[in-house]
Amino acid sequence: MLTGELVWEFGQNTLSLSPDFAERLGFPRASADTIGITCFRDRIVREDLDLVYERMSRSFLRAEPMVNVYGIHLADGTIRRVRSLSQWKMSDAGKPTLFTASIAEVQSRIHTAIEDEFIERVIDLRFLAERAEDDRYRQIVDRMLREIWMQRRPT
């Protein structure tokens, strides 16, 4: 199963990838901490690129995790569907400085971008519900999240 970590510092032209992840993608192990952004981008299936970048930019001013599902080219020529859980790390001044993503191959059925978008919105609701004085809203959203979790768990 393909897994790995990706870290990008805002304003830089390189990414840091965990060594095994870089190796599976066909990058030399020695340069796993300095992969060119364009090199990594070229590994993402072209049809998925617009969605990935649109969602990254939309999440730029939010600190909540974001889920992406996309295809990625491995060094052996195969394409694997992966899910990445990404988040912007903020500076003390509240500015995004570091983008981190935990990437794992999707083993169960492939979920659509629409499903992932829906879940992202439900998670947004969960954070909003935390602010409400009446905790019934949080309970409603929690029930929804539990149901989604049970439906989407790998079999």
RABEL-V591686 format. One line per field, one symbol per residue. ss: DSSP state (H for helix, E for strand, L for the rest). phi: phi as a letter, one per 20 degrees, with the letter a starting at -180 (. if undefined). burial: b if it has 16 or more other C-alpha atoms within 10 Angstrom, else e. Layout:
ss: ???
phi: ???
burial: ???
This chain:
ss: LLEEEEEEELLLLEEEELHHHHHHLLLLHHHLLLEEHHHHHHHELHHHHHHHHHHHHHLLLLLLLEEEEEEEELLLLLEEEEEEEEEEEELLLLLEEEEEEEEEELLLLLLLHHHHHHHHHHHHHHHHHHHLLLLHHHHHHHHHHHHHHHHHLLL
phi: .ebrdcccegnedcdddfgfffffeneggfdfecefgfffgfeeggfeggffffffffegdcdffcdccbeceefeneddecddddbeedffenefccdccddbfeeeffeffffffffffffgfffffgeffeefffffffffffffgffdffe
burial: ebbbbbbbbeeeebbbbbbbbbbbbbbeeeebbebeeeebeebbeeeeeeebeeebeebbebeebbbbbbbbbbeeeeebbbbbbbbbbeeeeeebeebbbbbbbbeeeeeebeebeebbebbeebeebeeeeeeebbeebbeebeeeeeeeeee
